[in-house]
Amino acid sequence: MADYLTLWWVWICIALALGVVELLAPGFIFLGFAIGAVIMAGIVALISLSNIPALLALFAVLSLIAWIALKAAFRRQSSGARIVTRDINEN
């Protein structure tokens, strides 16, 4: 088995890089990928996988799940802004 496939810290570095990209392009686009990479770091640290396509497929699935969870979590939050439907200056 190749050593570079068992390096969990590479996934942490990828997550940090994606977090920096998220700071530059806000909108929770890359945050799901960063969360997926952090989860992948934990999986690779616990289970040694040697199949690169399987690792990438698992990363894609975990990132999609994280992105959907973020969308659901932030959709529930209200900004508290009041919507004005009538102008006070109109009679």
ChimeraX attribute file (.defattr): number of C-alpha atoms within 10 A of each C-alpha:
attribute: neighborCount
match mode: 1-to-1
recipient: residues
	/A:1	9
	/A:2	8
	/A:3	8
	/A:4	9
	/A:5	15
	/A:6	19
	/A:7	14
	/A:8	20
	/A:9	15
	/A:10	17
	/A:11	23
	/A:12	19
	/A:13	15
	/A:14	17
	/A:15	24
	/A:16	17
	/A:17	14
	/A:18	20
	/A:19	20
	/A:20	15
	/A:21	15
	/A:22	18
	/A:23	13
	/A:24	10
	/A:25	11
	/A:26	12
	/A:27	9
	/A:28	16
	/A:29	15
	/A:30	22
	/A:31	23
	/A:32	25
	/A:33	25
	/A:34	28
	/A:35	24
	/A:36	24
	/A:37	26
	/A:38	24
	/A:39	21
	/A:40	24
	/A:41	23
	/A:42	14
	/A:43	17
	/A:44	20
	/A:45	15
	/A:46	11
	/A:47	10
	/A:48	14
	/A:49	15
	/A:50	15
	/A:51	10
	/A:52	10
	/A:53	9
	/A:54	11
	/A:55	16
	/A:56	12
	/A:57	11
	/A:58	17
	/A:59	22
	/A:60	16
	/A:61	14
	/A:62	20
	/A:63	23
	/A:64	16
	/A:65	16
	/A:66	19
	/A:67	21
	/A:68	12
	/A:69	13
	/A:70	16
	/A:71	14
	/A:72	11
	/A:73	10
	/A:74	10
	/A:75	9
	/A:76	8
	/A:77	8
	/A:78	7
	/A:79	6
	/A:80	6
	/A:81	6
	/A:82	6
	/A:83	6
	/A:84	7
	/A:85	6
	/A:86	7
	/A:87	7
	/A:88	7
	/A:89	5
	/A:90	5
	/A:91	4
